[in-house]
Amino acid sequence: MVVWDDPSKAYELTSEEAIFVAEDQGLVTITRTDVVLNCPVIPFALDK
């Protein structure tokens, strides 16, 4: 689980590398869990 240390400074992390960089910078805390989430993420627009 990835949690922002200061939610007001949150921004979109678009890769595993970006998550680890944010952790190294002290922006997020990564906590291991027993939950595995394996699903595709498909972007789409709601505007028609």
BAFI-3210 file (N, C-alpha, C; in Angstrom, 3 decimals, decimal comma, padded with zeros to 6 digits):
// residues 48
n [1|2|3|4|5|6|7|8|9|10|11|12|13|14|15|16|17|18|19|20|21|22|23|24|25|26|27|28|29|30|31|32|33|34|35|36|37|38|39|40|41|42|43|44|45|46|47|48]
n.u [000,852|000,542|000,965|000,451|002,591|002,065|-000,881|-001,687|000,304|000,170|000,449|-000,024|001,320|002,967|004,350|006,171|008,784|008,499|007,045|008,921|010,881|009,465|009,183|011,890|012,321|010,911|008,206|006,126|004,882|005,540|003,852|003,893|001,359|-001,012|-002,652|-003,236|-003,539|-004,493|-005,148|-006,301|-005,930|-007,941|-008,103|-010,712|-012,995|-015,639|-017,144|-019,335]
n.v [-001,154|002,192|005,287|008,733|010,910|013,578|014,472|016,785|017,319|015,440|013,758|012,364|009,174|007,434|005,111|002,201|002,885|005,646|005,568|004,452|006,444|008,585|007,515|007,433|010,164|010,795|011,297|009,458|006,571|003,181|000,240|-003,164|-005,527|-008,267|-008,446|-008,924|-007,230|-007,606|-006,314|-004,881|-001,439|000,788|003,671|006,061|008,393|010,275|012,170|012,852]
n.w [000,000|-000,816|000,641|000,821|002,549|003,040|002,085|000,715|-001,063|-002,995|-006,138|-009,449|-009,781|-012,167|-012,683|-011,533|-010,923|-010,433|-008,074|-006,297|-006,385|-005,253|-002,704|-001,896|-001,747|000,461|000,241|000,131|001,906|001,825|002,450|003,055|002,242|002,655|000,538|-002,883|-005,830|-009,004|-011,854|-014,948|-015,851|-017,365|-019,148|-019,739|-021,216|-019,799|-021,006|-023,719]
ca.u [000,000|001,300|000,221|001,143|002,884|001,329|-001,823|-001,813|001,379|000,000|000,342|-000,159|002,526|002,599|005,176|006,787|009,967|008,041|006,660|010,138|011,516|008,693|009,546|013,243|012,222|010,138|006,862|005,164|005,286|005,100|003,638|003,550|000,105|-001,278|-003,596|-002,657|-004,511|-003,979|-006,222|-005,938|-006,488|-008,282|-008,612|-011,790|-013,608|-017,076|-017,792|-019,754]
ca.v [000,000|003,438|006,371|010,018|011,434|014,844|014,357|018,034|017,334|014,248|013,885|011,058|008,367|006,674|003,920|001,647|003,709|006,904|005,274|004,289|007,766|009,326|006,956|007,912|011,591|010,953|011,772|008,390|005,420|001,924|-000,794|-004,463|-006,116|-009,620|-008,311|-008,802|-006,702|-007,812|-005,960|-003,836|-000,103|001,262|005,048|006,388|009,699|010,225|013,155|012,328]
ca.w [000,000|-000,905|001,281|000,804|003,879|003,074|000,967|-000,049|-002,055|-003,838|-007,591|-010,086|-009,963|-013,361|-012,879|-010,328|-010,644|-009,841|-006,690|-005,505|-006,293|-004,253|-001,398|-001,588|-001,443|001,687|-000,068|000,375|002,705|001,227|003,453|002,461|002,717|002,168|-000,564|-004,218|-006,779|-010,348|-012,777|-015,900|-015,658|-018,703|-019,099|-020,665|-020,970|-019,530|-021,878|-025,031]
c.u [000,908|000,433|001,068|001,361|002,190|000,381|-001,974|-000,740|001,285|-000,092|000,312|001,204|002,220|003,445|005,688|007,992|009,577|007,635|007,900|010,906|010,801|009,000|010,922|013,245|011,418|008,719|005,784|005,768|004,698|005,023|003,218|002,250|-000,013|-002,233|-002,831|-003,759|-003,896|-005,115|-005,734|-006,585|-006,697|-008,822|-009,749|-012,363|-015,103|-017,842|-018,160|-020,014]
c.v [001,229|004,553|007,637|010,485|012,779|014,847|015,636|018,152|016,152|014,619|012,486|010,398|007,368|005,439|003,433|002,486|005,020|006,710|005,162|005,598|008,603|008,818|007,459|009,387|011,856|011,449|010,739|007,338|004,182|000,876|-002,074|-004,975|-007,543|-009,614|-008,152|-008,345|-006,790|-007,537|-004,896|-002,511|000,481|002,685|005,243|007,741|009,526|011,212|012,517|013,454]
c.w [000,000|-000,339|001,231|002,237|004,096|001,878|000,139|-001,126|-003,023|-005,314|-008,175|-010,255|-011,072|-013,608|-011,529|-009,933|-009,964|-008,383|-005,814|-005,365|-005,235|-002,847|-000,978|-001,191|-000,170|001,462|000,234|001,297|002,044|002,327|002,750|003,082|002,187|000,972|-001,874|-005,159|-008,160|-011,323|-013,747|-015,509|-017,044|-018,599|-020,103|-020,270|-020,742|-020,402|-023,209|-025,984]
res [m|v|v|w|d|d|p|s|k|a|y|e|l|t|s|e|e|a|i|f|v|a|e|d|q|g|l|v|t|i|t|r|t|d|v|v|l|n|c|p|v|i|p|f|a|l|d|k]
***
